[in-house]
Amino acid sequence: MNKIINIDSNILRYKNILAIPSIHSRVYFSLAVREAVKEFKPDAIAIEHPESFNKSLREAVSRLPFISLIIREIDNEAVYIPIDPCDSIIEAVRLAIDEEIPFFTVDKDITSINSNSHYLMPDDYLLNKIGLEKFYKEVKSKYSFFKTETDKEREIFMAYKLNELSKNYQKILFVVGMSHWENIANILKKNDFSKINNEYKNNEENINIHNVHKDSLNKAIGEFPFTTYMYELFREGKLDNFDKINIIETIFKEAKLRYKLPISLLQQKNMMKYLRNLCLLENYIMPDYIDMLTASKCMVNNDYGLEVMQGMEYYPYYREEEDYPTIKLNRDPATNGIEGLLKDKKIKLHKYDNVWRTSFKKIKIDKRPKEKYDGEWEEAWNNRTNLLSHIPEDVLMERNMNILRDKIKNMLTEDKAKIEPFRVSIKDGIDMRETIRNYYKNEIYVKEIPKLKGNIGHIVLIFDDERDEDYDWNIVWYSEAHDDSDLILYATEPGNALVGPGISKCYFGGYASLMPPQAPYDIWRDYNKLKEEGIIKNYADLLLYAAIIYSVDKYLGYVAPKPPSNILKEIAKNYSIEIVYIPLANFSSETLRKLRHFHVLGNRRLRSIAKDYII
């Protein structure tokens, strides 16, 4: 990691005070604070918060890595301070506690609610490239910060408190918002505090610490919860390097593993390109929450977008305590403001500090309902009575199998079509390809398609023929209705990926659809025997073998990454069956996704609610 701060910088120093002008809740400013404490070695730390919050700050920061809000209620509204591990002020307090350095809250206490200023600031990732000094110079030259009379009073008060501290301490580290340091430094240089009202009333009334609900973390903190988790690991020495680009790459990689289905290199390339363009539209280097969801949903699909969302929101540290009531946060879609829900009480929340990046961008992601309580879904699954399919998926599967049969029929008839110059009849239609090819002959060519002798019966669909060990569920699933096929399948184990109470998402490795249904023998019992005899090599071969021996029609469809083995072709020939092979690569990734995933329900009652959880 590059050096962020120059402790001898004229622009960041005033005598024995080193300032870290910060964008709140941005992780690279926290890294700047860590670097400053290590190199500057301050004997006091001052932060931009009022003394009224001193006690609650110490207590809430000591709870980290569990996330809290400090809330001061004023009438029916409140101001709040998020105890965000990636916020530079919180990091300063945390280091002060850990290193036993005295810390001081030097801001003036404002007991009224003021409207926050909203600024779109440069990306904090630049700190890692150009350092804080140059970053701050660029911000000063290009941004004009709106200052109310309250802001000016606060800056004078902070300058006064710093001046008093500098008399008693040799090195003071001051962590403050980006918009304040220039004015505070100018006031310190003038050194005229004769007119300041230094009377201070410590008002700790109506200040409470609340635990943030695990579903509200992304509304309480500035970085992705997963980025915050990675920062915690870095602080603990479990990560050698901290880089947000690597973290974003990890989010996408982990989402791909959970997604299970293949994502083509072209899709991945287009997704990264689209993500880059979304960032460029707002002159940012790093994508925000909505950018990540937009790119993943638009370039892959909603399911992958959900996996990316799950990755961004992962934060393992959560604990509910009686001393810290849990608060849920909701965002008002009209104003982008925050509302807090505490038991049955709703309260409008105003951030104590300025808001540095506000976005009204939206992306619709279809989400399933949350668990009513931790472990609800697993508890329902453990109480399952039997395993059932989701009927709409059954209907879709049979429809897709019929489409495949029609495709195979067209392939067979097209291959056997007789093409000849037009003489008397156009027969089964004009063959445009042959007509164009022989354009110079000035003739029209027609085709005669012979009637197919025999039907297309069973269909074998293989998605993965190389990793049998990933598919622990090997069964024969008998049809429930006369128009359902029997399935011989291998798939991921039900219960591994719960999406609802007693509802599990699974992925086929492959299946044989036997139509008409014949209640076949459980051929999985013969797998080892057939493998020892050299008839089959893997699960895919077993499915094809079963489809051959149970076939009642002349043609059998086989969709797989690789063609059938010569042994199975010979067995099919002995049964007077023709295997029609279609490469799996002929199908788009979206088609394969629809064919491959399915859901298993733990009892019949769940069929009435499954539609709410299966998206």
Secondary structure as the mmCIF struct_conf table of DSSP 4:
data_model
#
loop_
_struct_conf.conf_type_id
_struct_conf.id
_struct_conf.beg_label_comp_id
_struct_conf.beg_label_asym_id
_struct_conf.beg_label_seq_id
_struct_conf.end_label_comp_id
_struct_conf.end_label_asym_id
_struct_conf.end_label_seq_id
TURN_TY1_P TURN_TY1_P1 ILE A 7 ASP A 8
TURN_TY1_P TURN_TY1_P2 ASN A 10 LEU A 12
STRN STRN1 ARG A 13 TYR A 14
TURN_TY1_P TURN_TY1_P3 LYS A 15 ASN A 16
STRN STRN2 ILE A 17 SER A 22
TURN_TY1_P TURN_TY1_P4 HIS A 24 SER A 25
HELX_RH_AL_P HELX_RH_AL_P1 VAL A 27 PHE A 40
BEND BEND1 ASP A 43 ASP A 43
STRN STRN3 ALA A 44 PRO A 50
HELX_RH_3T_P HELX_RH_3T_P1 GLU A 51 PHE A 53
HELX_RH_AL_P HELX_RH_AL_P2 ASN A 54 ARG A 63
TURN_TY1_P TURN_TY1_P5 LEU A 64 PRO A 65
BEND BEND2 PHE A 66 PHE A 66
STRN STRN4 SER A 68 ILE A 74
TURN_TY1_P TURN_TY1_P6 ASP A 75 ASN A 76
STRN STRN5 GLU A 77 ILE A 83
TURN_TY1_P TURN_TY1_P7 PRO A 85 CYS A 86
BEND BEND3 ASP A 87 ASP A 87
HELX_RH_AL_P HELX_RH_AL_P3 SER A 88 GLU A 99
TURN_TY1_P TURN_TY1_P8 GLU A 100 GLU A 100
STRN STRN6 PHE A 103 ASP A 107
HELX_LH_PP_P HELX_LH_PP_P1 LYS A 108 ASP A 109
BEND BEND4 SER A 112 SER A 112
HELX_LH_PP_P HELX_LH_PP_P2 SER A 115 SER A 117
STRN STRN7 HIS A 118 HIS A 118
HELX_LH_PP_P HELX_LH_PP_P3 MET A 121 ASP A 123
HELX_RH_3T_P HELX_RH_3T_P2 ASP A 124 LEU A 126
HELX_RH_AL_P HELX_RH_AL_P4 LEU A 127 LYS A 142
HELX_RH_AL_P HELX_RH_AL_P5 GLU A 149 SER A 166
TURN_TY1_P TURN_TY1_P9 LYS A 167 ASN A 168
BEND BEND5 GLN A 170 GLN A 170
STRN STRN8 ILE A 172 GLY A 177
TURN_TY1_P TURN_TY1_P10 MET A 178 HIS A 180
HELX_RH_AL_P HELX_RH_AL_P6 TRP A 181 LYS A 190
TURN_TY1_P TURN_TY1_P11 ASN A 191 ASN A 191
TURN_TY1_P TURN_TY1_P12 SER A 194 LYS A 195
TURN_TY1_P TURN_TY1_P13 GLU A 205 ASN A 206
STRN STRN9 ILE A 207 VAL A 212
HELX_LH_PP_P HELX_LH_PP_P4 HIS A 213 HIS A 213
HELX_RH_3T_P HELX_RH_3T_P3 LYS A 214 SER A 216
HELX_RH_AL_P HELX_RH_AL_P7 LEU A 217 ALA A 220
BEND BEND6 ILE A 221 GLU A 223
HELX_RH_AL_P HELX_RH_AL_P8 PRO A 225 ARG A 235
TURN_TY1_P TURN_TY1_P14 GLU A 236 GLY A 237
BEND BEND7 ASP A 240 ASP A 240
HELX_RH_AL_P HELX_RH_AL_P9 LYS A 244 TYR A 259
BEND BEND8 LEU A 261 LEU A 261
HELX_RH_AL_P HELX_RH_AL_P10 LEU A 265 LEU A 281
TURN_TY1_P TURN_TY1_P15 GLU A 282 ASN A 283
BEND BEND9 ILE A 285 MET A 286
HELX_RH_AL_P HELX_RH_AL_P11 TYR A 289 MET A 299
TURN_TY1_P TURN_TY1_P16 VAL A 300 VAL A 300
HELX_RH_AL_P HELX_RH_AL_P12 ASN A 302 MET A 312
TURN_TY1_P TURN_TY1_P17 GLU A 313 GLU A 313
STRN STRN10 GLU A 321 GLU A 321
TURN_TY1_P TURN_TY1_P18 GLU A 322 ASP A 323
STRN STRN11 TYR A 324 TYR A 324
STRN STRN12 THR A 326 ARG A 331
TURN_TY1_P TURN_TY1_P19 PRO A 333 THR A 335
STRN STRN13 ILE A 338 LEU A 342
TURN_TY1_P TURN_TY1_P20 LYS A 343 ASP A 344
STRN STRN14 LYS A 345 LYS A 351
BEND BEND10 TYR A 352 ASP A 353
HELX_LH_PP_P HELX_LH_PP_P5 ASN A 354 ASN A 354
STRN STRN15 VAL A 355 VAL A 355
HELX_LH_PP_P HELX_LH_PP_P6 ARG A 368 GLU A 371
BEND BEND11 LYS A 372 TYR A 373
TURN_TY1_P TURN_TY1_P21 ASP A 374 GLY A 375
HELX_RH_AL_P HELX_RH_AL_P13 GLU A 376 ASN A 382
TURN_TY1_P TURN_TY1_P22 ASN A 383 ASN A 383
BEND BEND12 ASN A 386 ASN A 386
STRN STRN16 LEU A 388 SER A 389
HELX_RH_AL_P HELX_RH_AL_P14 ILE A 391 ASP A 415
TURN_TY1_P TURN_TY1_P23 LYS A 416 LYS A 416
STRN STRN17 LYS A 418 PRO A 421
BEND BEND13 ARG A 423 VAL A 424
TURN_TY1_P TURN_TY1_P24 LYS A 427 ASP A 428
STRN STRN18 ILE A 430 ILE A 430
HELX_RH_AL_P HELX_RH_AL_P15 MET A 432 ARG A 437
TURN_TY1_P TURN_TY1_P25 ASN A 438 ASN A 438
HELX_RH_3T_P HELX_RH_3T_P4 TYR A 439 LYS A 441
TURN_TY1_P TURN_TY1_P26 ASN A 442 ASN A 442
STRN STRN19 TYR A 445 GLU A 448
HELX_LH_PP_P HELX_LH_PP_P7 ILE A 449 LEU A 452
BEND BEND14 GLY A 454 GLY A 454
STRN STRN20 ILE A 456 ILE A 462
BEND BEND15 PHE A 463 PHE A 463
BEND BEND16 ASP A 465 GLU A 466
HELX_RH_3T_P HELX_RH_3T_P5 ASP A 468 ASP A 470
STRN STRN21 TRP A 473 TRP A 477
BEND BEND17 GLU A 480 ALA A 481
TURN_TY1_P TURN_TY1_P27 HIS A 482 ASP A 483
BEND BEND18 ASP A 484 ASP A 484
HELX_LH_PP_P HELX_LH_PP_P8 SER A 485 SER A 485
STRN STRN22 ASP A 486 ALA A 491
HELX_LH_PP_P HELX_LH_PP_P9 THR A 492 GLU A 493
TURN_TY1_P TURN_TY1_P28 PRO A 494 GLY A 495
BEND BEND19 ASN A 496 ALA A 497
STRN STRN23 LEU A 498 GLY A 500
TURN_TY1_P TURN_TY1_P29 PRO A 501 GLY A 502
STRN STRN24 ILE A 503 LEU A 514
BEND BEND20 MET A 515 PRO A 516
HELX_RH_3T_P HELX_RH_3T_P6 ILE A 523 ASP A 526
HELX_RH_AL_P HELX_RH_AL_P16 TYR A 527 GLU A 532
TURN_TY1_P TURN_TY1_P30 GLU A 533 GLY A 534
BEND BEND21 ILE A 535 ILE A 535
BEND BEND22 LYS A 537 ASN A 538
HELX_RH_AL_P HELX_RH_AL_P17 TYR A 539 ILE A 549
TURN_TY1_P TURN_TY1_P31 TYR A 550 TYR A 550
BEND BEND23 ASP A 553 LYS A 554
STRN STRN25 TYR A 555 ALA A 560
BEND BEND24 PRO A 561 LYS A 562
HELX_LH_PP_P HELX_LH_PP_P10 PRO A 563 SER A 565
HELX_RH_AL_P HELX_RH_AL_P18 ASN A 566 ASN A 574
TURN_TY1_P TURN_TY1_P32 TYR A 575 SER A 576
STRN STRN26 GLU A 578 PRO A 583
HELX_RH_3T_P HELX_RH_3T_P7 LEU A 584 ASN A 586
BEND BEND25 PHE A 587 PHE A 587
HELX_RH_AL_P HELX_RH_AL_P19 SER A 589 ARG A 596
STRN STRN27 HIS A 597 LEU A 601
BEND BEND26 GLY A 602 ASN A 603
HELX_RH_3T_P HELX_RH_3T_P8 ARG A 604 SER A 608
TURN_TY1_P TURN_TY1_P33 ILE A 609 ILE A 609
HELX_RH_AL_P HELX_RH_AL_P20 ALA A 610 TYR A 613
#
